Amino acid sequence: MKYTVILHRTEEGISVSVPGLPGCWSEGDTDAEAIENIQDAIQEYLAAVKEMSRGQEVREVDIAA
């Protein structure tokens, strides 16, 4: 899966957000570290969503690009 991420550069480092996953943020001192950290954050976010939707009626839909 691919997700669009936005890098926010400050004097303290780089924070990264995922517009498609509200509240999914991470950070790092370098681009590489920030990207690696957001990959972990995305996996944790998706695991939490899966857990919260357990027992619910869930469906997947295809969206044309």
C-alpha positions in Angstrom: 0.0 0.0 0.0 1.1 3.5 -0.6 0.2 6.6 1.5 0.9 10.2 0.8 2.9 11.8 3.6 3.7 15.4 4.3 7.1 16.4 5.8 7.0 19.4 8.1 10.6 20.8 8.6 11.4 22.8 11.7 14.6 23.7 13.5 14.0 20.7 15.9 13.7 18.1 13.1 11.2 16.7 10.7 7.6 15.7 11.6 5.5 13.7 9.2 1.8 13.5 8.8 -0.5 11.2 6.7 -3.4 13.2 5.3 -5.4 10.0 4.6 -5.1 8.8 8.2 -6.2 11.6 10.6 -4.0 11.9 13.7 -1.2 9.7 12.2 2.0 11.6 12.9 5.6 10.8 13.6 9.0 12.6 13.5 12.7 12.1 13.0 16.0 14.0 12.8 16.5 13.1 9.1 14.3 12.4 6.1 15.2 8.7 6.3 14.5 8.5 10.0 11.2 10.4 9.7 10.0 8.1 6.8 11.0 5.0 8.7 9.2 6.2 11.8 6.0 7.1 9.9 6.0 3.6 8.3 5.8 2.2 11.8 3.2 4.7 12.8 1.0 3.8 9.8 1.2 0.1 10.7 0.2 0.8 14.3 -2.6 3.1 13.2 -4.0 0.4 10.8 -3.7 -2.2 13.5 -5.7 0.0 15.9 -8.4 0.6 13.3 -8.6 -3.1 12.7 -9.0 -3.8 16.4 -11.7 -1.1 16.8 -13.7 -2.4 13.9 -13.7 -6.0 15.1 -17.2 -7.2 15.3 -18.5 -4.5 12.9 -19.8 -5.0 9.4 -16.8 -4.0 7.3 -16.6 -3.8 3.5 -13.9 -2.7 1.0 -14.7 -0.6 -2.0 -12.6 0.2 -5.1 -12.1 3.8 -6.1 -11.1 4.7 -9.7 -8.0 7.0 -9.8 
